[in-house]
């Protein structure tokens, strides 16, 4: 009975900590790459000089973070609670976001490519973008309603989803003037991803100390 009582109300400390580390780390390189368009003094030559490190490692970190946050570690619950839909949405977002957010450079068809090939390539890119956005939106709603997260950390994914929606909508408008707005929206979304990861780390450490106090007093 004591073990049952000590597990009641426990927050997923390790899940939030490790998931937050991966989420925050995965945002750093894309954030720097896009920020360089607005702040030319940011040197990102080292990023393009080391594609496996600058692209592959953050992509793996994002996917791993989403899996950890979805299913939990060491018997802890994931941030989506018991919702299978939320868990699948989180993992699907992690995979598709690495394809849609510039973690990898897509081999685009050349200028002389046939029109059907250009249409197929463009449709595939848009399909992955939309799938990633829908997965993030579903995950954000489920995670928010699950109640596993508390305080500011609970609002991280919804804020991230809103910023991604704005970035995608602005990118569809054929107005050159809106390009800086689109870049700004991308930077904002990646900054929110970084901040969400940090909030998860903080919440995880807070939960770790709180859980320790519960066990000590049990």
N, C-alpha and C positions, 0 to 999 in steps of 0.2 A: 504493500500500500504506500509506503514511503517513496518508492521509486516512481509510482504513478503520480503522486502529488508533486514530486520534484520536477516532473516533465510537463505539468500543466502550465500553460502560459509562457513556456520558454520560447524566446525569440531565436531564430536560426542564426546564431552568432557567426559560426564558421562559414555558413553559406553566404551571408551578407558580406563578410570580410573578403573572402576569396573571389566571390562574384563581383564585388565592387572594384577590387584591384584589376581584374581583367577588363571590366567595362571602362574604367578610367584609362588604363594603359592603351586600350584599343582606339581611344579617341585622340591621343596625342599627335600621332603622325598626320592623320587627315586634317586635324585642326591647324597644324603648322603649315601644311601644304596650301590650304585655302586662305589662311591669314596672310600668306606671302603675296597674294594678289592685291591685298589692301595695304599691307605694310612691306614695301619692297626691301627694307633693310633686313628682313628675316632671311637668313641664308638656309635654303633647303636643298642645296646642291648635293649634300651628303645623303639626302633621302633617295634621290634618283640614282645616285652612284651605288647604292646598296639595296636594290629592289627586294631581294629575299628577306632582308632584315626589316626594311621600312614598310613592306607591304605584307609579306607572308606571316611574320610573327604577330603583328597586331590583329590580322584576320583570324589566326588560330586562337589568339587571346579572347577575341570577341565571341567566337563560337563556343569556346570552353566556358566563358563567363555565363553565357545564356543557358548552357546545359546545367551548370552548377546552380544558377538561380532558379531554374525550372524544377529540377528534381531534388535539390538539396544534397548535402554531404553528411556522412557519419550519422545517418538516421534523422537528421533535421528535415523539416518540411521546406519545400521551395516557396518562393514568394507568391506563387499563384495558389497556394493552399492545396486543396484536393482536386482542383479543376484540371482535368485532362486537356481540355481545350486551351486553357491558359498555358500549360506546360508546352504543348505542341506549338502554340503561337510564338512563345519565347524562343524556342529552338529554331523554328522556321525563320523568324526574324534574324537571328544570328547568322544563319547560313546565307540568306538572300541579301542581307545588308552588306556583307563583304563583297558581293558582286555588284551592288548598285551604288555604293558610296565611295568608289575610287580606291579601294584596297588593292584591286588588281586592274591593270590596263587591258581593256577589251580590244581584241584585234579587229578594228573597224575595217569595212570594205574600202577599197581605194576609190578615187574619183571616177575611174572608168568602169566601175562595177555595174553589172546589169541592174535595172530598176527593181526587178523582183527580189534580188539579193539585198538591196538597200532597204526595201520594205520589210523583208523578213527580219533583218538585223535590227532595224528601228523598233519593230513590233516586239521583238524579244527583249530588248532593253527596257521598253516601257512596261512590259508584262512583269519583269522582275522588280522594277521600281514599285509598281502598284502592289504586287504580292508582298513585298517587304513592308510597305506602308500599312496595308491591311493587317498583316501579322502583328506589327507593332501596336496598332490601334486596339486590336482584340486583346493583346497581352496587357496593355496599359489599363483597359477597363476591368479585366478579370483580376489583375493584381491589386488595383485600387479597391475593388469590392471584397477581395479575400480578407483584407484586414490584417495580414501578416506584418506589413510595414506600418510604421507609425511616424507621426510628425512630418517634417519636410521630406523625408525619404519616400513617403507615400505618394508625393506629387511629382517625383522625378520622371517616371515613364510617361504620365500624361503630358507633362510639359515638353518632353522630348518628341512625343507624337505630334503635338500641335506645331512645333517648329519644323518638323519634317513635312507636314502637310503644306505649310506656308511655302517652304522651299520648292516643293514639287509644283504647286500651283503657279508660283511666279515663273518657274522655268518654262511653263507652257505658253507664256505670253510673248508674242513676237515683237517686243519692243526693246531696242538696244539700251535704252535708258534704264531699264529694269535689271540689267545684268548686275550692277553693283548691289541691288536689292537682293537678287538671287544669291550672290556670293555671301552677302551679309546673313541671309537666312541659313545658308549652309554652315557658316561659322557659328552662328547662334545655336544651331542644333547640335553641333559637335561639342560646343562649350557646355551645353546642357547635359549631354552624354557624360562628359568628364565630371561635371558637378554631381550628377546622379551617382556615378561610381564612388565619388568621395563621400557622399551622404550615406551610401550603403556601408562603406568602411566604418564611418563614425557610428552608425547605428549598430553595426555588428560588434564593434568594440564595447559600446555601451551595453548591449545585450549580454556580451560575454561576462562583463563584471557583474551585471544584474543576476545572471544565472548562477554565477559563483556564489553570490551572497545568498541566493535561495537554497542552494545545496548545503552551504555552511550552516544555515539556520534550521535546516530540516532535522 
